[in-house]
Amino acid sequence: MTKPGAGDDFYRVNGAGEMLAFSAADFEDFLVPRPDMIPVMESELKAVIRHLVENRWPFRIHTTYNETIERALNVYEEVNREIPFDGLHWFFDHCETITDRNIERVKALGGGIAVQNRMAFQGEYFVERYGAQQAKRTPPIRRMLEIGVPVGAGTDATRVSSYNPYLSLYWLITGKTIGGLSLYPEENRLDRAEALKLYTMGSSWFSTEDGKKGALAPGQLADLAVLSADYFSIPDEEIKQLESVLTIVGGKIVYAAEEFSKLAPPVLPVSPGWSPVKEYGGYAKGQREVVGASHSATCSHIEASASGRVRSHLQVLGDLGLWGLGCDCFAF
């Protein structure tokens, strides 16, 4: 049997989640109405949470909508009255529509919230279904920070997004989707230092490694990256094109390119051999065509109608057939 903390600094067990009980898992497809969790959610989730708290296992759970969060918190508070959480690390993933009241309840139980850039890809769909006003605080990252809840940033790779952190940083800073739709007013956007802190020091709390990684400081892990341009000074739109030219993990060079290419370790073989990664040059290579589609089939961005409402993506016919899965640019 394994336990939290088993492993090493490179690969270790942090706890349980993200799907703790299928009956408690909502989904994030904003093309369809919000799902209601079934009546047995509370009883099934309570049994799992009670077992985890009794055995001091940190845990996380997938929650998109405030309605699901409300019911989960009711369960957590009930378990906490019977078996105190007492500093046990736990957190919600996503929380796009969480209310201020429930953020405060998360804080009272000592929990955190991990946010991801799902709205960068689904923001247009969310606006079409729930309106631009609701989207202004989806998720309410600034309020989470003001209330004092631990917040970590991520991508939800590779199911919803890619693992590329710079697309997520771009979203946090500009408040825009990848398609260019502006979602957030200035008060719900972060400056570059704040966004980077959520990705580094902020996220270290969630793996119970705060103070051990996330900063360039004596005694912390020697993991760092040299970027292709200055993150703090380049134009906003260029943040999406950043990539590492030198990556150091545990004090050892694991990747090197451009001016550091002579330091590069031997290239590992791509597995499986048919993976597009074998041919694709990377995010910052400026390729004009998306792999697997003709240029005529790419960049079919959302348009606004005369009424100002957002319309769905147009279907376009390219050399390889009809694209109808949203903006083709998801395939970077």
N, C-alpha and C positions, 0 to 999 in steps of 0.2 A: 504493500500500500504506500502511496505517496502522501505528501503533506505540504502545506504552504511553506515556501522557502526552499523546498527540495530542488536541487540543480545547482547551477552556478550563475555568475553575473551575465553570461551570454544567453542562457536558456534555463528558465526556472519556473516552478509552479507558484502562481500568485494567489490562487483561490478558485472559487466556483463561479460559473456563469458562461455565457451571457443569457442562455435560455434555461432558467431554473425550473420552470413549469410551463409546458406548452399552453396551458389554459391562460397564462398570464402574459403571453407574448403578442402584443399588437404588431402591426406591420406599418411600413412607411411609404406605401404606394399612394401618392397624392392624386393619382388619376381616378381613384375610387373612393367612396365614402369611408369615414373612420369606422373601424370595426368595434363592436361592443364585446367585451370579454364575457365568457359564459359564466353562469352562476357559481360553478364549483371553483372558480379562480381562487377565492380567499382560502378555502379549506385546503386545496392542493398546495398553494404557495406557502401557507403557514407551516405545514409539515416539513417542507424543505428548509425554510428559513430557521425554524426551531432547531433542526438537526445541525445546520451550519453554525449557528451561534453557540449551541452546546459544545461543539467541537472546535470553536474558535477558528473557523475558516472564513477569511475575507470572501466577499461575494459581490457580484455585479448582476444587473438585470436590464434587459432591453425594454425601454419604454419610450414610445414616440409621443403619445398624447397625454394631456393632463388628466383625462378621465381614467386612464390606466394607472397613472402615477398616484392619483388620489386613493384608489383602492389598494394599491401596493403599500402605500404609507400606512393605511389603516391596519394592515396585517403586521407591518414592522413595529408599529407602536404597541400593538397587542402583545407581540412576542417580547418586546423590550420590557414590558411591565412584568412578565413572567421570568425572563432570563435577560438581564441587562446587557446591552451591546457593549458598554463599558470600553469605548475606544476601538472596537473592532472596525477595521476598514471595510466599508461597503459603498457602493455608488450605483447611480442610474446611468445608463448609456442613452444619449441622444436628447431627450426632453425638449423637443421642438416647441410644444405649446404649454409648458409648465407655468403655473401662476406664481405670483409673489408669495402667496400664502404657503404653497407647497414647497417653494424654495426654503422658506423659513422652517418648515417641518423637517426638511432634509438636514438643515444645519443643526437643529435641536437634537437629532439622532446621531450627529457626528458623521454624516455621509458626505459624498461628493457627487459631482456631475461631470461626466466625460462627454464633450460635444464633438461632433464631426461635421464635415462640410457637405452633408447630404443636400442641403438647400442650394448649394452651388450648382447642383445638377437637376434638382427638382423644384427650384424656386418658381419657375414659370407655371408649373402645374399647381403648386400650392396657391399662388395668387389667383389663378383661374377658378379654383374651387372655393377658397376661403376669403379672398379679397386682399388688396394691397395693404389695408390697415392692419389686419391680423399678422401679415408677413413682417411687419416692421419690428416685431419682437419674437421672431421665430428662428432660433431660440433666443431668450432674453439674457444673453451672456453678460452684458453690463450689470444687470440687476443681480445676477448670481454673484458677481465679484463684489458689488456694493454690500450685499447681505453677508458676505464673508464665507461662502461655501467654497471648498476646494474645487477648482475647475481645471481640467486638462483638455488639450486639443488633440485631434487625430483626424483620420480619414475614413475609418470603417472599411479599410481595404481588406480583401479585394472584392467584396461582394457589392458594395455600393459605389465605391470610388476606387481609384488606383492608390498605391502607397505613396504617391508623390506629395510630400508635405507642402510644397510651394503653391500648389493649387489651393490648399486649405488656408495657408497664410494669406494669400491674395483675397480669398473670400472674407476672412476675418477683418482685414484692413480696409478693403474697398466696399464691402457689403454688396458685392455684385455676384451674379451667377456667371458661370463660364460662358453663357450666351450673351452676357452684357446687361442683363436686367438689374437695375439698382433696387435692392430690397430694403436696406436699412438706412434710417436717418443717422446723422453723425453720432448721436448719443448712444447708439447701439453698435458702433464700430470701435475697433481697437487701433491704437497706434502700433507702429512696427515693433517697438520694444515690448509692449504688452502682449501682442500676439506671439512673439517668439518665446516669451516667458511661459505662456500657457503650454507651448509645445515642448518645453525643456523642463524647467523647474516645476511647473504646474503638473505635468504628467507624471513626474517621479513620485508624487504622493500616492498615486493610484496603484503602483506596484510596491508600495511600502518601502520605497527607496529614497525618500526625500532626505537630502543632505549627503546622499551617496552618489547621485548622478544628476545631471541637468544643468550644471554650471562648470565653468573653467576655473576651478579652485583647488588649492592643495588638499589632498586626501580624497578627492572625488575621482571617479573612473576616467581614465585617459581616452575618452571617446570624443572625437571632434571631426569637423569637416571644413575644408576650405572651399568656398563657393566660386562659381564662374563669374560673379560680379558682386558689387557691394550692395547687399540686401537693404541697407539703411539709406542709400542715396539714389538708387535707380528709379525710373518712373514706375508707377504702380503696375502698369500693364506688363512690364518686363519681369515682375516677380514670378509670374507663371513659368518663365523660361529658365529660371535658375536651376542649376544642378551642381553636384559636387565634382570638383576636379582633384580632390585629395581627401580620402576618408581614412581615419585612424580609429581603430577599435582596440581597446586594451593596450594602447601604446604601440600597436603594430599597424603598418600600412596595409590596408586590404583593398584599396582601389586608388588608382592614379591615372590622370589623363592630362591632355593639353601640356602645359609647361612642366608638369610633374610626371609625365608619362614614363620617363626613364626609371622611376621608382616603382612602377606597377609590378605587382606579383604576377605569376603565371595566370593566364585567363582560365577560369573553370569552364568545362563544357556545358553548353545549354542542355537542359533536360526538362521535358522531352525534346528531341531533336527538331520536331516540327513547330516548336513554339515561335510565335512572331518576334519574340525578343531576340532571336538569333539573327534576324534581318533588320530590325528596327534600330535606327541610329540614336534614339534618345529624345528627351523632351526639348532640348535646346538646340537641336540640329537644324531647325528651320525648314523641315521638309514641307513641301507644298501639297503633298497628297497624303491622305489617310491610308494606311495599309489596308488592302482588301477592297478599296473603292476607288472609282475614278474621281477626278477632281470635280466633274459635273455632279457627282452625288454627294459632295461634302458641303458643309456650312449652310445647311438649310435652317437658318435661325428662325425663332419665333417672330411674328410680326404683330403689331398692334392694329386693331380695327379702327374705323373712323370714330367709333364711340369711345375709344380709349381702352376698351377691354382687351385683355390678352387672348389671342387665338392660339389654338394648338399648332404644333409644328406642321408644316406642309409635307405631304408625301412627294418625294422626287424620284424620278426614274434615271438611274445611272446605267453604266455599261453592265453592271452585275445584277440589275433588277431593281425592284421597288424597295426603297427604304421607308419604313414606317415605325421606327422605334424611338421617335423623338429626334433631337438634333444629332446628326451624324458625327458631330465633333466630339461626342463622348469617347470616340475611339482613338483619341490623341495619337 
